[in-house]
Amino acid sequence: MIDFWLIRHGETVENAQGICQGQTPGTLSEEGMMQARALAEYLKNEEFDVIYSSDLRRTMKTTEIVLQFHPGEEIISEPLLRERYLADWQGKPFPKNWKEMDLPEEAETSEDLIMRANAFLSLLKEKHEGQKVFAMSHGGLIRAFWTVLHNLDNGSYSRWDAPENTSISRFGLNEDGSVNELVRNLAEHLETVPVSSKAKNKNDWQL
């Protein structure tokens, strides 16, 4: 069995401003830094066998803050954990009330995200059987993981609300291919973090 911990990065300046980040780096906001520190405190007594993070700056920074309680641990930067590529939208405000069918040409589709989630899960099964795995990722890709791990069809991707910043989802990946969801979108560590900003709508802060 693989004990798989899937976590979203802290809030970024771009999240708070409704800017589409996609695969641009992103910069943690003051609130995002507080969220990351609260996450670090929450996880300080957890011991992981391996630490993965998307190689984008906002995820790497959140992971680095968590690892302040785990000195000497190595971060494996993994492009499979990146956010959705959104082509011409990246770095600009999201269109109002956008939907999957509105994506710009050359952007990744939900099917593309699901393929990446499956590829990462295959990597885990190949390399980390019997281990406890930490993976820092992004709102869009986490929804793809949820879809795959619940054995839903690709069209179910859009049913999920965006995960909260620094929320934890934890799954037991069994050798027979079955999955146990232990928690999803857990964010109780944020109860002590003051909320200073709100996303303009739930779609804006997925990415």
N, C-alpha and C positions, 0 to 999 in steps of 0.2 A: 504494500500500500504506500502511496505517496501522499504526504500531508502537504497540500498545496494552498499557500496563502497568497491571495491576489489582492493588491492594494492600489488605490488611485493616488496620484500625486496631490500635493497641497494646492490650494487656490493660487492662481497666477494673476498678475496685473491684467493680462489679456482676458482671462475669465471674467473678472469684475467689470471690464469695459465692454463685454460682448464682442470681442475680437476673435475671429477664427484663427486658431493657431495651427491646426493640422500638424504637420511635421516640422514647423518652425520651433526654435528652442523653448520659448516661454520663460518668464521670470517670476519666481514666487513673490507674491504680494506680502505685505506685513502680516495680514491675516493668514496667508498660506504658510508663512514661517511659524506662526503660533500653532497652526494645525499640525505641522510636521513635528514640532517639539512635543505636542500632546500625544501624538502617535508614538514617538520615540519613548516617552515615559510609559505608555501603555504596554509597549513591547519589550521593555528593558530586561525582563526576566525570561523572555523566550529565546531559545537557542535554535538557530537554523543551520542546516547542513550546507546550504548553498544560497547565495544572494544574487538574484537577477534584477536588472533594471533596464527599461527602455533607455536607449542611449541619448535621448533628448534631455536638455538641460534641466527642465522642471522636474522630471522624474529622478534624474541623477542627484540633484540637490536634495530632494525629499529623502532619498535613500541615504545619502551621506549624513543627514541629521539623525535619522534613525540609528545609524551605526556608531554614533558618538557613545552609545552605551555598549558597543561591541567592538572595541578597538582591535585592529589587526584583521578584521574580516574583509575579504576581497569582494568588490562589486563586479559581477560579470555583465558588461553592457551588451544588450541583445536587441538588434534592430527589429526582430519579429514582434517585440512588445511595443513598438511605436504606435502613435495615434494614426488615425486615418489620414491618408494624403488627400488634400482637398484643392489641389491645383490653384487656379486663379483666385480662389476665395481666401487663401492663406494671407494673414496680415491685414485683412480688411474686416469691417463690421459684417456680421452675419446678415443675410437677407431676412426680412421679417417673415416669421412663420414658415420657414423653409421645411421641405420634406425630402424624403429619399429621392423622389423622382426629379427634384430640382437641382441635383448635384451638377457641378460644372464638368465639362468634357475632361477626360483623363483623371478625374478623381477616383479614388477607390470606392467600390460599392460595398454593401454589407456582405455580399458573397466573398469579396476579396478579404475582408476582415475575418470572416469565419474560416477561410483557408489558412490565414496566418495563425489564428488561435489553434487550429488543429495541428499545424506544423510545430508550434511550441509544445503542445501536449505530447506529440510524438517524441520530441527531444527529451522531455521529462521521463517518459516511459523507457527510453533507450538508456539514459544516463543516471537516473536518480531513483530507481526503485528502492523502497524502504527508507527514503529520506524525507526530511522536512524542508520544503522549498519556499522561499520568499520571492515574490515577483512584483515589482513596481511597474504599473502601466498607466493607461489613460481611459477616460470614460467611454469612448467609442469602442475600443478593443475589449474592454471589460464586458460590455454588453454582448460582444461576439462570443467571449468565453462562456458567459451565462447561457447563451443559446446552445452552444455545443454541449456543455456539461449537463444540461437538462434534456439533451437528446431531442431538441425541437428542430423543426424545419427552418430553412434559411429565412422564410418569410416572417418568422416569429421575432426576428431581431428587433424590429421597431416597437414591439410590445413593452420593452423594458423602459422604465424611467432611468435617467442618468444616475450613476452612482455618485454619492457625496464625495467631496474632496477628502482624501486620506481614509476613506472607508475601507473596511476589511471584508473580503469574501474568502471563505475557507472551505475546501473540499477534500474529501478522502477519495483518492483515485485508486480503485481496487484492481488487482491483477486480472480479474475476470472481465474487466471493462466497465463494471458498474461504478457509479459515482454516488457518494454520500455528501449532500450539502450540509455543512455544519453551521455556517452563518453566511448571510449575504447582505452586503451594504451596511455592515455594522459600524456605527460611528459614535458609540457612547463616550469615547475619549474626548469628543468635541464639546461635551456639555460645559466644560469650564472655559471654552474659547469664546470671547465676545464676537458677535456677528456685526461687522462694520459695513458690509456691502452685500448686495443681492444681485444675482444674475438677472439680465433683462427678461429672459424666458428660459425654460428648462432646456431647450435645444441649444441655446447659446453656450452653455457651460459644459456641454458634453466633451468638447474637443479642445 
